[in-house]
Amino acid sequence: MVDTASKPITEHITRPDRSSYTLQTGPVDVDAPPAEVNVAELGRKLLGSWADVRLASLEFAKNPALQRVEGLSLDEHRARVFEQLKLLVENGQVHRAFPTSVGGGNDHGGNIAAFEELVTADPSLQIKGGVQWGLFGAAVMHLGTQKHHDKYLPGIMSLEVPGAFAMTETGHGSDVASIATTATYDPETQEFVVNTPFRGAWKDYLGNAAKDGLACTLFAQLITNGVNHGVHCFYVPIRDAATGEFLPGIGGEDDGLKGGLNGIDNGRLHFTDVRIPRDNLLNRYGDVAEDGTYTSPIASPGRRFFTMLGTLVQGRVSLDGASTIGAAMGLTIAVTYGNQRRQFTAGSDTDEEVLLDYQRHQRRLIPRLATTYAQYFAHDKLLLKFDEVFSGKADTDDDRQDLETLAAALKPLSTWHALDTLQEAREACGGAGFLTENRLVSLRADLDVYVTFEGDNNVLLQLVAKRLLTDYSKKFAKADAGALARYVVAQAADRAYHGSGLRRLAQTVADLGSTARSVGQLRDPETQRELLTDRVETMIAEVATRLRNANKLPKDKAAALFNSQQNELIEAARAHGELLQWEAFTEALDTVQDAGTRQVLTWLRDLFGLGLIEKHVAWHIIHGRLSPQRAQAVTAYIDRLVARLRPHAQSLVDAFGFEQEHLRAKIASGAEAERQNEAREYYRALRTSGEAPIDERTLHHKSKR
């Protein structure tokens, strides 16, 4: 019988190197209106607000001298990456973000965009460059004043002074406020005396510390006149430039071989009575006079601390973008291979099926492709916000807080997604995916630590949740417990929608038994927005109600109460990040000119949104937002969307714009298609010749007749 619901199609596939071949694929959902992706337009859209900068960086990353060589020893990989940093300096890649007063371009967004693309060459290069210029150099730039810029930035920019960013301690990672290293001011000599009082206070996991670093930006508790004024940053030389040996009072260790990013010389540092001049305090937000008097333009110690750390948010911003690019690379490799690799003769006596024609293969890759697109669009909004704040276009306290919250919401989602996607892509490519030559295992290993540094993901989401709670408490600052309870009860049937009155969340369509009408409603972006927004608001409202009286409890009981809600808070923050990604995707749709591309992207956006609803379907059912029947309609429609998007999968990954010089994966080079075509031609010729051996099963069948 012929399946009238589907039919095979012939698809024109473009390889990453822009050569092409024809591939028969199918089945495809014939109920879907015809659409075709304009790969060039879509590719430009994905490049975002700094498209030309990204294109130039991608072109630069094609230089073999910048690319990772597999199989190098630890020392060889480190040496290669350090030499690659010199190529970045020669190319002018490092100057964009620095002040014009020292020869920089003051282009903060363009700087991040360019560095993110270097993950295609070698993640170790991208991260070591980030350590040198995005952390070490940025600390001097953002926490220092003009005298520090003039004195230190030229050497940092030229790589004459490689440096480490010495914040994290063995005993304190995410809790920076509690670090134990001290810098105590001595007014008699007008010097700070730096000490690490015990082993847990050693600075740890520091890029450039094990071998290359000559100086560091050191975070320590500033103590003067017997008062601890909290964490401040100091410029501290650590090695003799001529000999490479540690300076007196400074010691350290090599962190050694890591799970990934072994082109970076991570290490530990410790300090014993190390004296540095008073002027080595990076004093933009706090200063010490000759007599030891402390002054700051920010009176509140807490606000001062968060303002200082907020200036270093660019690390989280760049990890969000680099992780998204890493996921896109994995999907490009897996989808390209899945469109070429054939296995099992499911629908033909002669031709095997390509992997991507199997529903399960589509289900494991195409929804992740939808999430990656959402992340591309959300990241561009984050990068625009970052550039506005750091260029001074929008640099109020509220703007900075919004930037920090946005980065803390998106970085966890993108870094987790990269690991999940690279693992699934590896499995989807079978044994070939496990070969180092096909990049997937190395990429996953290198990106593994992205979920941890620049802020542990769960800690970051907790910061987002606290911001959501603060906004919520302001909204209901004068409401009594009864009013809050009534609000939460009302959420079960009605909800506040973007602060503009109550709106009924329609449920009747599903209950009428019409799957088609249920699906029609689910396609409505307002329904998707409502379901996603409602989940965030309800979760925050419920937690806020439980924490309502925490400020009236003793400190230990208040902490225990907050701890009991920690998991729920983190889930709410994660839901908030997912909503931000969905909103960014939806906004991006409005700017797509080509009708076919807009149609395909609409299906992809719907797949992303409904995928989030499916992932949290138990919550929606428990809270009365979806009936079981409507929940089934979500999954059924997702299956239809996946099938509808299958013919466009190659175009969607081609739009990422990677060439073979970026992917460097043999299974995505077209070699698999050539092998398959050779095999098919061999068997075709054998059948035509009449010399093909008779299959034993055919003999058995004839004997039975």
PyMOL commands that set and color helices and strands:
alter all, ss='L'
color gray80, all
select helices_A, chain A and resi 39-60+64-66+74-91+100-102+108-120+123-143+146-158+176-178+199-201+278-280+301-310+314-338+355-357+359-391+397-428+430-433+436-438+440-451+457-475+481-491+508-511+515-523+525-546+550-552+555-564+566-589+595-615+617-622+628-654+660-663+666-668+671-689+696-704
alter helices_A, ss='H'
color red, helices_A
select strands_A, chain A and resi 6-14+20-29+163-166+182-186+191-195+203-206+215-224+227-237+250-254+267-271+274-277+287-288+294-295+494-496+502-504
alter strands_A, ss='S'
color yellow, strands_A
deselect
rebuild
show_as cartoon
